[in-house]
Amino acid sequence: MARTCPVAQEIREPVVSLACYGVAVRACGNTIKSLHWTGKNLLKFASAVPLGVDGRMKRQEDGFAYVSW
């Protein structure tokens, strides 16, 4: 069965491109829950984490940069 991804194509395309370069894509579990999504709504290479901001903050403390568009 095909996955249903409610993410708009103009957002999905650059994310897919970044994933092809090995960028890890994670989705916030709280956001997934608030949108009433399930794992079937995520892109096949994305993984859900319980709290998205927690991982982002930890990585910034380790010297990683946060990029948003």
PDB file of N, H, CA, C and O in Angstrom:
ATOM      1  N   MET A   1       0.839  -1.180   0.000  1.00  0.00           N
ATOM      2  CA  MET A   1       0.000   0.000   0.000  1.00  0.00           C
ATOM      3  C   MET A   1       0.885   1.245   0.000  1.00  0.00           C
ATOM      4  O   MET A   1       1.859   1.312   0.750  1.00  0.00           O
ATOM      5  N   ALA A   2       0.560   2.212  -0.819  1.00  0.00           N
ATOM      6  H   ALA A   2      -0.231   2.158  -1.428  1.00  0.00           H
ATOM      7  CA  ALA A   2       1.335   3.447  -0.904  1.00  0.00           C
ATOM      8  C   ALA A   2       1.132   4.298   0.345  1.00  0.00           C
ATOM      9  O   ALA A   2       0.060   4.306   0.951  1.00  0.00           O
ATOM     10  N   ARG A   3       2.179   5.001   0.705  1.00  0.00           N
ATOM     11  H   ARG A   3       3.049   4.994   0.213  1.00  0.00           H
ATOM     12  CA  ARG A   3       2.077   5.907   1.845  1.00  0.00           C
ATOM     13  C   ARG A   3       1.390   7.197   1.430  1.00  0.00           C
ATOM     14  O   ARG A   3       1.527   7.645   0.292  1.00  0.00           O
ATOM     15  N   THR A   4       0.663   7.782   2.343  1.00  0.00           N
ATOM     16  H   THR A   4       0.551   7.418   3.268  1.00  0.00           H
ATOM     17  CA  THR A   4       0.014   9.055   2.106  1.00  0.00           C
ATOM     18  C   THR A   4       0.816  10.122   2.813  1.00  0.00           C
ATOM     19  O   THR A   4       0.913  10.113   4.040  1.00  0.00           O
ATOM     20  N   CYS A   5       1.390  11.039   2.064  1.00  0.00           N
ATOM     21  H   CYS A   5       1.311  11.046   1.067  1.00  0.00           H
ATOM     22  CA  CYS A   5       2.195  12.098   2.653  1.00  0.00           C
ATOM     23  C   CYS A   5       1.492  13.432   2.456  1.00  0.00           C
ATOM     24  O   CYS A   5       1.387  13.910   1.327  1.00  0.00           O
ATOM     25  N   PRO A   6       1.006  14.041   3.536  1.00  0.00           N
ATOM     26  CA  PRO A   6       0.281  15.295   3.420  1.00  0.00           C
ATOM     27  C   PRO A   6       1.185  16.517   3.298  1.00  0.00           C
ATOM     28  O   PRO A   6       0.692  17.645   3.282  1.00  0.00           O
ATOM     29  N   VAL A   7       2.503  16.312   3.211  1.00  0.00           N
ATOM     30  H   VAL A   7       2.903  15.395   3.224  1.00  0.00           H
ATOM     31  CA  VAL A   7       3.439  17.435   3.104  1.00  0.00           C
ATOM     32  C   VAL A   7       3.392  17.977   1.683  1.00  0.00           C
ATOM     33  O   VAL A   7       3.451  17.217   0.717  1.00  0.00           O
ATOM     34  N   ALA A   8       3.287  19.297   1.562  1.00  0.00           N
ATOM     35  H   ALA A   8       3.240  19.915   2.347  1.00  0.00           H
ATOM     36  CA  ALA A   8       3.197  19.932   0.244  1.00  0.00           C
ATOM     37  C   ALA A   8       4.438  19.631  -0.592  1.00  0.00           C
ATOM     38  O   ALA A   8       5.542  19.528  -0.057  1.00  0.00           O
ATOM     39  N   GLN A   9       4.257  19.492  -1.880  1.00  0.00           N
ATOM     40  H   GLN A   9       3.360  19.575  -2.315  1.00  0.00           H
ATOM     41  CA  GLN A   9       5.344  19.117  -2.782  1.00  0.00           C
ATOM     42  C   GLN A   9       6.503  20.115  -2.732  1.00  0.00           C
ATOM     43  O   GLN A   9       7.661  19.704  -2.816  1.00  0.00           O
ATOM     44  N   GLU A  10       6.223  21.412  -2.598  1.00  0.00           N
ATOM     45  H   GLU A  10       5.283  21.746  -2.530  1.00  0.00           H
ATOM     46  CA  GLU A  10       7.306  22.410  -2.581  1.00  0.00           C
ATOM     47  C   GLU A  10       8.183  22.282  -1.333  1.00  0.00           C
ATOM     48  O   GLU A  10       9.308  22.782  -1.316  1.00  0.00           O
ATOM     49  N   ILE A  11       7.688  21.630  -0.312  1.00  0.00           N
ATOM     50  H   ILE A  11       6.775  21.224  -0.327  1.00  0.00           H
ATOM     51  CA  ILE A  11       8.488  21.336   0.877  1.00  0.00           C
ATOM     52  C   ILE A  11       9.113  19.950   0.743  1.00  0.00           C
ATOM     53  O   ILE A  11      10.275  19.746   1.092  1.00  0.00           O
ATOM     54  N   ARG A  12       8.348  19.024   0.248  1.00  0.00           N
ATOM     55  H   ARG A  12       7.404  19.190  -0.036  1.00  0.00           H
ATOM     56  CA  ARG A  12       8.802  17.641   0.139  1.00  0.00           C
ATOM     57  C   ARG A  12      10.026  17.501  -0.769  1.00  0.00           C
ATOM     58  O   ARG A  12      10.956  16.769  -0.431  1.00  0.00           O
ATOM     59  N   GLU A  13      10.042  18.185  -1.908  1.00  0.00           N
ATOM     60  H   GLU A  13       9.287  18.780  -2.183  1.00  0.00           H
ATOM     61  CA  GLU A  13      11.138  18.024  -2.873  1.00  0.00           C
ATOM     62  C   GLU A  13      12.513  18.374  -2.298  1.00  0.00           C
ATOM     63  O   GLU A  13      13.435  17.572  -2.449  1.00  0.00           O
ATOM     64  N   PRO A  14      12.701  19.531  -1.646  1.00  0.00           N
ATOM     65  CA  PRO A  14      14.030  19.806  -1.096  1.00  0.00           C
ATOM     66  C   PRO A  14      14.404  18.862   0.046  1.00  0.00           C
ATOM     67  O   PRO A  14      15.582  18.556   0.233  1.00  0.00           O
ATOM     68  N   VAL A  15      13.420  18.400   0.806  1.00  0.00           N
ATOM     69  H   VAL A  15      12.463  18.648   0.654  1.00  0.00           H
ATOM     70  CA  VAL A  15      13.705  17.464   1.898  1.00  0.00           C
ATOM     71  C   VAL A  15      14.176  16.128   1.319  1.00  0.00           C
ATOM     72  O   VAL A  15      15.124  15.531   1.830  1.00  0.00           O
ATOM     73  N   VAL A  16      13.531  15.667   0.275  1.00  0.00           N
ATOM     74  H   VAL A  16      12.762  16.152  -0.140  1.00  0.00           H
ATOM     75  CA  VAL A  16      13.955  14.437  -0.395  1.00  0.00           C
ATOM     76  C   VAL A  16      15.375  14.602  -0.925  1.00  0.00           C
ATOM     77  O   VAL A  16      16.199  13.697  -0.792  1.00  0.00           O
ATOM     78  N   SER A  17      15.658  15.741  -1.520  1.00  0.00           N
ATOM     79  H   SER A  17      14.988  16.476  -1.628  1.00  0.00           H
ATOM     80  CA  SER A  17      16.996  16.005  -2.047  1.00  0.00           C
ATOM     81  C   SER A  17      18.047  15.958  -0.939  1.00  0.00           C
ATOM     82  O   SER A  17      19.104  15.354  -1.117  1.00  0.00           O
ATOM     83  N   LEU A  18      17.770  16.585   0.194  1.00  0.00           N
ATOM     84  H   LEU A  18      16.911  17.077   0.339  1.00  0.00           H
ATOM     85  CA  LEU A  18      18.713  16.563   1.315  1.00  0.00           C
ATOM     86  C   LEU A  18      18.908  15.142   1.842  1.00  0.00           C
ATOM     87  O   LEU A  18      20.025  14.756   2.186  1.00  0.00           O
ATOM     88  N   ALA A  19      17.848  14.379   1.905  1.00  0.00           N
ATOM     89  H   ALA A  19      16.940  14.693   1.625  1.00  0.00           H
ATOM     90  CA  ALA A  19      17.943  13.001   2.384  1.00  0.00           C
ATOM     91  C   ALA A  19      18.843  12.173   1.464  1.00  0.00           C
ATOM     92  O   ALA A  19      19.546  11.274   1.926  1.00  0.00           O
ATOM     93  N   CYS A  20      18.821  12.474   0.175  1.00  0.00           N
ATOM     94  H   CYS A  20      18.250  13.204  -0.200  1.00  0.00           H
ATOM     95  CA  CYS A  20      19.686  11.762  -0.773  1.00  0.00           C
ATOM     96  C   CYS A  20      21.161  12.012  -0.474  1.00  0.00           C
ATOM     97  O   CYS A  20      22.011  11.195  -0.830  1.00  0.00           O
ATOM     98  N   TYR A  21      21.469  13.121   0.169  1.00  0.00           N
ATOM     99  H   TYR A  21      20.779  13.784   0.458  1.00  0.00           H
ATOM    100  CA  TYR A  21      22.841  13.447   0.563  1.00  0.00           C
ATOM    101  C   TYR A  21      23.177  12.935   1.957  1.00  0.00           C
ATOM    102  O   TYR A  21      24.257  13.207   2.480  1.00  0.00           O
ATOM    103  N   GLY A  22      22.259  12.200   2.551  1.00  0.00           N
ATOM    104  H   GLY A  22      21.381  11.979   2.126  1.00  0.00           H
ATOM    105  CA  GLY A  22      22.524  11.606   3.853  1.00  0.00           C
ATOM    106  C   GLY A  22      22.055  12.415   5.048  1.00  0.00           C
ATOM    107  O   GLY A  22      22.368  12.068   6.187  1.00  0.00           O
ATOM    108  N   VAL A  23      21.311  13.488   4.813  1.00  0.00           N
ATOM    109  H   VAL A  23      21.056  13.770   3.888  1.00  0.00           H
ATOM    110  CA  VAL A  23      20.778  14.289   5.916  1.00  0.00           C
ATOM    111  C   VAL A  23      19.658  13.505   6.590  1.00  0.00           C
ATOM    112  O   VAL A  23      18.727  13.047   5.926  1.00  0.00           O
ATOM    113  N   ALA A  24      19.750  13.353   7.902  1.00  0.00           N
ATOM    114  H   ALA A  24      20.505  13.725   8.441  1.00  0.00           H
ATOM    115  CA  ALA A  24      18.714  12.644   8.653  1.00  0.00           C
ATOM    116  C   ALA A  24      17.480  13.525   8.786  1.00  0.00           C
ATOM    117  O   ALA A  24      17.580  14.712   9.096  1.00  0.00           O
ATOM    118  N   VAL A  25      16.337  12.941   8.551  1.00  0.00           N
ATOM    119  H   VAL A  25      16.256  11.977   8.299  1.00  0.00           H
ATOM    120  CA  VAL A  25      15.072  13.669   8.646  1.00  0.00           C
ATOM    121  C   VAL A  25      14.283  13.071   9.799  1.00  0.00           C
ATOM    122  O   VAL A  25      13.965  11.882   9.808  1.00  0.00           O
ATOM    123  N   ARG A  26      13.975  13.923  10.772  1.00  0.00           N
ATOM    124  H   ARG A  26      14.234  14.889  10.765  1.00  0.00           H
ATOM    125  CA  ARG A  26      13.219  13.477  11.937  1.00  0.00           C
ATOM    126  C   ARG A  26      11.971  14.341  12.094  1.00  0.00           C
ATOM    127  O   ARG A  26      11.990  15.543  11.827  1.00  0.00           O
ATOM    128  N   ALA A  27      10.909  13.715  12.524  1.00  0.00           N
ATOM    129  H   ALA A  27      10.893  12.739  12.740  1.00  0.00           H
ATOM    130  CA  ALA A  27       9.646  14.414  12.729  1.00  0.00           C
ATOM    131  C   ALA A  27       9.304  14.393  14.213  1.00  0.00           C
ATOM    132  O   ALA A  27       9.480  13.379  14.889  1.00  0.00           O
ATOM    133  N   CYS A  28       8.820  15.508  14.704  1.00  0.00           N
ATOM    134  H   CYS A  28       8.677  16.332  14.155  1.00  0.00           H
ATOM    135  CA  CYS A  28       8.451  15.651  16.113  1.00  0.00           C
ATOM    136  C   CYS A  28       7.174  14.852  16.416  1.00  0.00           C
ATOM    137  O   CYS A  28       6.135  15.048  15.785  1.00  0.00           O
ATOM    138  N   GLY A  29       7.279  13.959  17.385  1.00  0.00           N
ATOM    139  H   GLY A  29       8.122  13.800  17.897  1.00  0.00           H
ATOM    140  CA  GLY A  29       6.125  13.152  17.777  1.00  0.00           C
ATOM    141  C   GLY A  29       4.952  13.981  18.258  1.00  0.00           C
ATOM    142  O   GLY A  29       3.800  13.644  17.985  1.00  0.00           O
ATOM    143  N   ASN A  30       5.231  15.065  18.976  1.00  0.00           N
ATOM    144  H   ASN A  30       6.167  15.339  19.198  1.00  0.00           H
ATOM    145  CA  ASN A  30       4.138  15.930  19.441  1.00  0.00           C
ATOM    146  C   ASN A  30       3.405  16.569  18.270  1.00  0.00           C
ATOM    147  O   ASN A  30       2.178  16.669  18.281  1.00  0.00           O
ATOM    148  N   THR A  31       4.152  17.001  17.261  1.00  0.00           N
ATOM    149  H   THR A  31       5.149  16.920  17.252  1.00  0.00           H
ATOM    150  CA  THR A  31       3.526  17.603  16.081  1.00  0.00           C
ATOM    151  C   THR A  31       2.729  16.566  15.315  1.00  0.00           C
ATOM    152  O   THR A  31       1.613  16.836  14.871  1.00  0.00           O
ATOM    153  N   ILE A  32       3.299  15.378  15.159  1.00  0.00           N
ATOM    154  H   ILE A  32       4.205  15.159  15.519  1.00  0.00           H
ATOM    155  CA  ILE A  32       2.584  14.300  14.469  1.00  0.00           C
ATOM    156  C   ILE A  32       1.251  14.036  15.163  1.00  0.00           C
ATOM    157  O   ILE A  32       0.214  13.899  14.514  1.00  0.00           O
ATOM    158  N   LYS A  33       1.298  13.966  16.485  1.00  0.00           N
ATOM    159  H   LYS A  33       2.141  14.078  17.012  1.00  0.00           H
ATOM    160  CA  LYS A  33       0.073  13.707  17.249  1.00  0.00           C
ATOM    161  C   LYS A  33      -0.941  14.841  17.088  1.00  0.00           C
ATOM    162  O   LYS A  33      -2.133  14.588  16.912  1.00  0.00           O
ATOM    163  N   SER A  34      -0.469  16.096  17.147  1.00  0.00           N
ATOM    164  H   SER A  34       0.499  16.302  17.290  1.00  0.00           H
ATOM    165  CA  SER A  34      -1.403  17.226  17.052  1.00  0.00           C
ATOM    166  C   SER A  34      -2.045  17.330  15.667  1.00  0.00           C
ATOM    167  O   SER A  34      -3.154  17.848  15.530  1.00  0.00           O
ATOM    168  N   LEU A  35      -1.347  16.839  14.644  1.00  0.00           N
ATOM    169  H   LEU A  35      -0.446  16.419  14.755  1.00  0.00           H
ATOM    170  CA  LEU A  35      -1.896  16.847  13.295  1.00  0.00           C
ATOM    171  C   LEU A  35      -2.738  15.598  13.002  1.00  0.00           C
ATOM    172  O   LEU A  35      -3.301  15.457  11.917  1.00  0.00           O
ATOM    173  N   HIS A  36      -2.814  14.693  13.992  1.00  0.00           N
ATOM    174  H   HIS A  36      -2.356  14.807  14.874  1.00  0.00           H
ATOM    175  CA  HIS A  36      -3.539  13.431  13.839  1.00  0.00           C
ATOM    176  C   HIS A  36      -2.949  12.578  12.718  1.00  0.00           C
ATOM    177  O   HIS A  36      -3.672  11.900  11.988  1.00  0.00           O
ATOM    178  N   TRP A  37      -1.614  12.628  12.597  1.00  0.00           N
ATOM    179  H   TRP A  37      -1.027  13.179  13.190  1.00  0.00           H
ATOM    180  CA  TRP A  37      -0.907  11.801  11.622  1.00  0.00           C
ATOM    181  C   TRP A  37      -0.501  10.496  12.283  1.00  0.00           C
ATOM    182  O   TRP A  37      -0.590  10.335  13.500  1.00  0.00           O
ATOM    183  N   THR A  38      -0.053   9.570  11.448  1.00  0.00           N
ATOM    184  H   THR A  38       0.019   9.701  10.459  1.00  0.00           H
ATOM    185  CA  THR A  38       0.563   8.327  11.908  1.00  0.00           C
ATOM    186  C   THR A  38       1.864   8.165  11.131  1.00  0.00           C
ATOM    187  O   THR A  38       2.205   9.004  10.298  1.00  0.00           O
ATOM    188  N   GLY A  39       2.575   7.102  11.402  1.00  0.00           N
ATOM    189  H   GLY A  39       2.298   6.420  12.079  1.00  0.00           H
ATOM    190  CA  GLY A  39       3.801   6.829  10.669  1.00  0.00           C
ATOM    191  C   GLY A  39       3.576   6.712   9.167  1.00  0.00           C
ATOM    192  O   GLY A  39       4.493   6.952   8.381  1.00  0.00           O
ATOM    193  N   LYS A  40       2.370   6.346   8.769  1.00  0.00           N
ATOM    194  H   LYS A  40       1.626   6.151   9.407  1.00  0.00           H
ATOM    195  CA  LYS A  40       2.054   6.237   7.346  1.00  0.00           C
ATOM    196  C   LYS A  40       2.078   7.590   6.648  1.00  0.00           C
ATOM    197  O   LYS A  40       2.201   7.649   5.425  1.00  0.00           O
ATOM    198  N   ASN A  41       1.963   8.679   7.408  1.00  0.00           N
ATOM    199  H   ASN A  41       1.864   8.631   8.402  1.00  0.00           H
ATOM    200  CA  ASN A  41       1.966  10.011   6.817  1.00  0.00           C
ATOM    201  C   ASN A  41       3.371  10.564   6.601  1.00  0.00           C
ATOM    202  O   ASN A  41       3.542  11.575   5.920  1.00  0.00           O
ATOM    203  N   LEU A  42       4.372   9.911   7.174  1.00  0.00           N
ATOM    204  H   LEU A  42       4.234   9.090   7.727  1.00  0.00           H
ATOM    205  CA  LEU A  42       5.747  10.398   7.046  1.00  0.00           C
ATOM    206  C   LEU A  42       6.377   9.898   5.755  1.00  0.00           C
ATOM    207  O   LEU A  42       5.990   8.864   5.210  1.00  0.00           O
ATOM    208  N   LEU A  43       7.349  10.654   5.285  1.00  0.00           N
ATOM    209  H   LEU A  43       7.663  11.494   5.728  1.00  0.00           H
ATOM    210  CA  LEU A  43       8.132  10.193   4.153  1.00  0.00           C
ATOM    211  C   LEU A  43       8.872   8.931   4.570  1.00  0.00           C
ATOM    212  O   LEU A  43       9.202   8.777   5.746  1.00  0.00           O
ATOM    213  N   LYS A  44       9.141   8.026   3.637  1.00  0.00           N
ATOM    214  H   LYS A  44       8.873   8.151   2.681  1.00  0.00           H
ATOM    215  CA  LYS A  44       9.674   6.709   3.978  1.00  0.00           C
ATOM    216  C   LYS A  44      11.021   6.771   4.686  1.00  0.00           C
ATOM    217  O   LYS A  44      11.354   5.853   5.435  1.00  0.00           O
ATOM    218  N   PHE A  45      11.805   7.823   4.473  1.00  0.00           N
ATOM    219  H   PHE A  45      11.535   8.569   3.864  1.00  0.00           H
ATOM    220  CA  PHE A  45      13.127   7.927   5.085  1.00  0.00           C
ATOM    221  C   PHE A  45      13.114   8.730   6.387  1.00  0.00           C
ATOM    222  O   PHE A  45      14.147   8.851   7.046  1.00  0.00           O
ATOM    223  N   ALA A  46      11.970   9.272   6.758  1.00  0.00           N
ATOM    224  H   ALA A  46      11.131   9.173   6.222  1.00  0.00           H
ATOM    225  CA  ALA A  46      11.861  10.072   7.982  1.00  0.00           C
ATOM    226  C   ALA A  46      11.574   9.168   9.173  1.00  0.00           C
ATOM    227  O   ALA A  46      10.914   8.136   9.052  1.00  0.00           O
ATOM    228  N   SER A  47      12.082   9.581  10.314  1.00  0.00           N
ATOM    229  H   SER A  47      12.618  10.420  10.413  1.00  0.00           H
ATOM    230  CA  SER A  47      11.781   8.844  11.539  1.00  0.00           C
ATOM    231  C   SER A  47      11.157   9.788  12.558  1.00  0.00           C
ATOM    232  O   SER A  47      11.472  10.977  12.598  1.00  0.00           O
ATOM    233  N   ALA A  48      10.285   9.249  13.365  1.00  0.00           N
ATOM    234  H   ALA A  48      10.029   8.283  13.333  1.00  0.00           H
ATOM    235  CA  ALA A  48       9.626  10.050  14.391  1.00  0.00           C
ATOM    236  C   ALA A  48      10.443   9.998  15.679  1.00  0.00           C
ATOM    237  O   ALA A  48      10.980   8.953  16.046  1.00  0.00           O
ATOM    238  N   VAL A  49      10.527  11.129  16.351  1.00  0.00           N
ATOM    239  H   VAL A  49      10.091  11.978  16.053  1.00  0.00           H
ATOM    240  CA  VAL A  49      11.156  11.222  17.670  1.00  0.00           C
ATOM    241  C   VAL A  49      10.110  11.775  18.625  1.00  0.00           C
ATOM    242  O   VAL A  49       9.235  12.530  18.201  1.00  0.00           O
ATOM    243  N   PRO A  50      10.179  11.419  19.906  1.00  0.00           N
ATOM    244  CA  PRO A  50       9.141  11.872  20.840  1.00  0.00           C
ATOM    245  C   PRO A  50       9.004  13.395  20.910  1.00  0.00           C
ATOM    246  O   PRO A  50       7.892  13.924  20.910  1.00  0.00           O
ATOM    247  N   LEU A  51      10.128  14.088  20.968  1.00  0.00           N
ATOM    248  H   LEU A  51      11.031  13.659  20.967  1.00  0.00           H
ATOM    249  CA  LEU A  51      10.127  15.544  21.122  1.00  0.00           C
ATOM    250  C   LEU A  51      11.170  16.133  20.189  1.00  0.00           C
ATOM    251  O   LEU A  51      12.367  15.978  20.430  1.00  0.00           O
ATOM    252  N   GLY A  52      10.746  16.796  19.143  1.00  0.00           N
ATOM    253  H   GLY A  52       9.773  16.922  18.947  1.00  0.00           H
ATOM    254  CA  GLY A  52      11.665  17.298  18.123  1.00  0.00           C
ATOM    255  C   GLY A  52      12.647  18.343  18.613  1.00  0.00           C
ATOM    256  O   GLY A  52      13.824  18.291  18.254  1.00  0.00           O
ATOM    257  N   VAL A  53      12.201  19.282  19.416  1.00  0.00           N
ATOM    258  H   VAL A  53      11.246  19.324  19.708  1.00  0.00           H
ATOM    259  CA  VAL A  53      13.066  20.377  19.844  1.00  0.00           C
ATOM    260  C   VAL A  53      14.195  19.877  20.745  1.00  0.00           C
ATOM    261  O   VAL A  53      15.270  20.477  20.771  1.00  0.00           O
ATOM    262  N   ASP A  54      13.973  18.807  21.472  1.00  0.00           N
ATOM    263  H   ASP A  54      13.101  18.320  21.452  1.00  0.00           H
ATOM    264  CA  ASP A  54      14.995  18.261  22.357  1.00  0.00           C
ATOM    265  C   ASP A  54      16.236  17.835  21.566  1.00  0.00           C
ATOM    266  O   ASP A  54      17.356  18.210  21.914  1.00  0.00           O
ATOM    267  N   GLY A  55      16.037  17.063  20.516  1.00  0.00           N
ATOM    268  H   GLY A  55      15.128  16.759  20.233  1.00  0.00           H
ATOM    269  CA  GLY A  55      17.158  16.617  19.695  1.00  0.00           C
ATOM    270  C   GLY A  55      17.866  17.771  19.015  1.00  0.00           C
ATOM    271  O   GLY A  55      19.092  17.777  18.897  1.00  0.00           O
ATOM    272  N   ARG A  56      17.090  18.749  18.569  1.00  0.00           N
ATOM    273  H   ARG A  56      16.094  18.744  18.665  1.00  0.00           H
ATOM    274  CA  ARG A  56      17.682  19.923  17.902  1.00  0.00           C
ATOM    275  C   ARG A  56      18.562  20.690  18.885  1.00  0.00           C
ATOM    276  O   ARG A  56      19.670  21.093  18.534  1.00  0.00           O
ATOM    277  N   MET A  57      18.088  20.893  20.094  1.00  0.00           N
ATOM    278  H   MET A  57      17.188  20.565  20.379  1.00  0.00           H
ATOM    279  CA  MET A  57      18.873  21.617  21.093  1.00  0.00           C
ATOM    280  C   MET A  57      20.153  20.862  21.445  1.00  0.00           C
ATOM    281  O   MET A  57      21.216  21.468  21.577  1.00  0.00           O
ATOM    282  N   LYS A  58      20.053  19.552  21.595  1.00  0.00           N
ATOM    283  H   LYS A  58      19.189  19.060  21.488  1.00  0.00           H
ATOM    284  CA  LYS A  58      21.239  18.756  21.919  1.00  0.00           C
ATOM    285  C   LYS A  58      22.278  18.838  20.811  1.00  0.00           C
ATOM    286  O   LYS A  58      23.475  18.936  21.083  1.00  0.00           O
ATOM    287  N   ARG A  59      21.832  18.799  19.578  1.00  0.00           N
ATOM    288  H   ARG A  59      20.860  18.719  19.356  1.00  0.00           H
ATOM    289  CA  ARG A  59      22.771  18.882  18.469  1.00  0.00           C
ATOM    290  C   ARG A  59      23.396  20.267  18.361  1.00  0.00           C
ATOM    291  O   ARG A  59      24.572  20.382  18.017  1.00  0.00           O
ATOM    292  N   GLN A  60      22.650  21.298  18.641  1.00  0.00           N
ATOM    293  H   GLN A  60      21.694  21.204  18.921  1.00  0.00           H
ATOM    294  CA  GLN A  60      23.215  22.647  18.647  1.00  0.00           C
ATOM    295  C   GLN A  60      24.275  22.771  19.742  1.00  0.00           C
ATOM    296  O   GLN A  60      25.296  23.430  19.539  1.00  0.00           O
ATOM    297  N   GLU A  61      24.048  22.154  20.884  1.00  0.00           N
ATOM    298  H   GLU A  61      23.220  21.619  21.049  1.00  0.00           H
ATOM    299  CA  GLU A  61      25.053  22.161  21.943  1.00  0.00           C
ATOM    300  C   GLU A  61      26.329  21.445  21.509  1.00  0.00           C
ATOM    301  O   GLU A  61      27.421  21.764  21.980  1.00  0.00           O
ATOM    302  N   ASP A  62      26.182  20.470  20.602  1.00  0.00           N
ATOM    303  H   ASP A  62      25.295  20.211  20.219  1.00  0.00           H
ATOM    304  CA  ASP A  62      27.331  19.725  20.081  1.00  0.00           C
ATOM    305  C   ASP A  62      28.000  20.436  18.906  1.00  0.00           C
ATOM    306  O   ASP A  62      28.955  19.913  18.332  1.00  0.00           O
ATOM    307  N   GLY A  63      27.508  21.620  18.543  1.00  0.00           N
ATOM    308  H   GLY A  63      26.731  22.044  19.009  1.00  0.00           H
ATOM    309  CA  GLY A  63      28.141  22.399  17.481  1.00  0.00           C
ATOM    310  C   GLY A  63      27.453  22.349  16.131  1.00  0.00           C
ATOM    311  O   GLY A  63      27.915  22.982  15.182  1.00  0.00           O
ATOM    312  N   PHE A  64      26.348  21.602  16.024  1.00  0.00           N
ATOM    313  H   PHE A  64      25.973  21.088  16.795  1.00  0.00           H
ATOM    314  CA  PHE A  64      25.616  21.557  14.767  1.00  0.00           C
ATOM    315  C   PHE A  64      24.819  22.850  14.592  1.00  0.00           C
ATOM    316  O   PHE A  64      24.481  23.520  15.568  1.00  0.00           O
ATOM    317  N   ALA A  65      24.530  23.186  13.352  1.00  0.00           N
ATOM    318  H   ALA A  65      24.805  22.642  12.560  1.00  0.00           H
ATOM    319  CA  ALA A  65      23.745  24.382  13.059  1.00  0.00           C
ATOM    320  C   ALA A  65      22.313  23.984  12.725  1.00  0.00           C
ATOM    321  O   ALA A  65      22.071  22.924  12.148  1.00  0.00           O
ATOM    322  N   TYR A  66      21.378  24.836  13.090  1.00  0.00           N
ATOM    323  H   TYR A  66      21.575  25.697  13.559  1.00  0.00           H
ATOM    324  CA  TYR A  66      19.972  24.633  12.775  1.00  0.00           C
ATOM    325  C   TYR A  66      19.643  25.513  11.581  1.00  0.00           C
ATOM    326  O   TYR A  66      19.856  26.725  11.621  1.00  0.00           O
ATOM    327  N   VAL A  67      19.130  24.912  10.528  1.00  0.00           N
ATOM    328  H   VAL A  67      18.957  23.927  10.495  1.00  0.00           H
ATOM    329  CA  VAL A  67      18.775  25.639   9.309  1.00  0.00           C
ATOM    330  C   VAL A  67      17.284  25.484   9.091  1.00  0.00           C
ATOM    331  O   VAL A  67      16.755  24.373   9.139  1.00  0.00           O
ATOM    332  N   SER A  68      16.615  26.581   8.855  1.00  0.00           N
ATOM    333  H   SER A  68      17.045  27.483   8.816  1.00  0.00           H
ATOM    334  CA  SER A  68      15.182  26.550   8.621  1.00  0.00           C
ATOM    335  C   SER A  68      14.863  27.396   7.395  1.00  0.00           C
ATOM    336  O   SER A  68      15.553  28.373   7.103  1.00  0.00           O
ATOM    337  N   TRP A  69      13.812  27.013   6.686  1.00  0.00           N
ATOM    338  H   TRP A  69      13.250  26.220   6.923  1.00  0.00           H
ATOM    339  CA  TRP A  69      13.394  27.843   5.560  1.00  0.00           C
ATOM    340  C   TRP A  69      11.915  28.001   5.570  1.00  0.00           C
ATOM    341  O   TRP A  69      11.360  28.670   4.698  1.00  0.00           O
TER     342      TRP A  69
END
